[in-house]
Amino acid sequence: MFSQEKKQIEIIHANFIRTTEQLGPAVKVLVGQVAISHDSTTLYCDSALYNTSTKKIDAFGNIQIQRLHNWDTIYLFGDTLHYNGNNKMAQMRNNVVLEQDTTELTTDFLDYDLNNKIGTYRHGGRIISGSDTLISKTGYFYSTSKDVFFKKDVQIYSSKAKIFTDTLKHNLNTRISYLLGPSEIYSDSTYIYAEFGRYDYNENKAYISRRSKIISGEHSITADSLFYDRNEGFGKGFKNVEIIDTIQNMILKGHYGEFYEKAQLSMMTDSAVFIEIDGIDTLWLHSDTLLSYIDTLKDEVDTIPFRVVFAYNHVKLFKEDLQLKCDSMVYSQLDSLLMLFGEPVLWSEQNQMNAQYIEFYMSQNEPKEMYMFDSCYVSENVDSGKINIIKSNFVHAWFKNKTVNKVQVIGNVDALYFMIDDVDSTDIGVGVIHCDSMNIFLSQSQIKLLVPFNNPKGYIYPPDNVPPEMKNINGFFWYEYYRPINKDEIFIWKKED
């Protein structure tokens, strides 16, 4: 039957063949076990009307079409058929089934171009290919390439993922879906939203763009474009990346980010910023690179998860009541501990504190205690050009109502302070003190009392007779040009004069 190409329509078999006066001599009425061939296509049906003049066939009942092309057979089944032999277009209606290899398409309305091997449906259809089920209102099936183009109410179901979209192209061989409109992908506990991209069912990988989002558990990542490997639980985002932890109320932003689901680890770089939200107050942290992951603490009863954040190079932090800069930082949410490395500097109100290394503790997102080590400076900007300075080897500071309340300085203490009349704000003089240790008491961020210990030595200079070298302490700088005054300035490392 398929040994050679047949260019003309040929009636192979029918139980009855006749013509009628009403239909005319050109129309043959075929009844019973009808078989008709045309090129590499064979039609089987219960009855048919064949117009030999127009080369058109109307077939009825138990219709089956076999189309052989390069040893690949396509089968079409349906209740009624209109076939145009001039352009080889088959219009199959009602209970339509198209079969090719392991692929089955079912619909009630299918136009199939036997010449170009393209099937079209516009009133709903379903394709089953292996373990995948594809549903849409409108579909275009390309038999040769195994591409399917879907429009309107598109749904794809597989054992690994489900896709809901409006426009999609899918290849049945490669099992790759090309997302061409707003799309939602569900797989286990992962949700993906995309407006453009592709999803590979075999490798469980997504390449998506146009402000896409991935939600996994309590974490989400949004970016202009995203890559996601479901098998590895790994994703990365490019441009305007935002990673959110809804449990910890934390956000990572930047222009390049990575996240690992199993380790609950996130990395951000390129304008990276870490945001911790607590009521009306928000902590903003920037560095060249930010790394965040979930650690756990186990006791006899519970396992307590907590987040750890690493910040590397050009670290800046801004809160309404606290600002800081350093080279690198580690933040543990378990005990709200900030460990600051590389000449850290902190500011609170008009106070500045800096050392070689600082540990800073917070409670309920408010400063609580601070420890400073090596070349420590505690200073207060009293007025323009007047800065109270205390230098020591070690500092322990306490906070109250978000400001420094008490400071204990230990080891080779040098203090310089400006004495100002509380009534008329006139200068009284400049005092200097050297001792082994000192307690400092503040009120409303202003130094109110200095209490030196262990053989203190000091001197008070009249305001008009202060030696130039007594207006500062060796090694001290007021780092105002580093201090961020709002959340936008955390991206400015050093402000110009």
Order of alpha helices (4+ residues) and beta strands (2+ residues): beta-beta-beta-beta-beta-beta-beta-beta-beta-beta-beta-beta-beta-beta-beta-beta-beta-beta-beta-beta-beta-beta-beta-beta-beta-beta-beta-beta-beta-beta-beta-beta-beta-beta-beta-beta-beta-beta
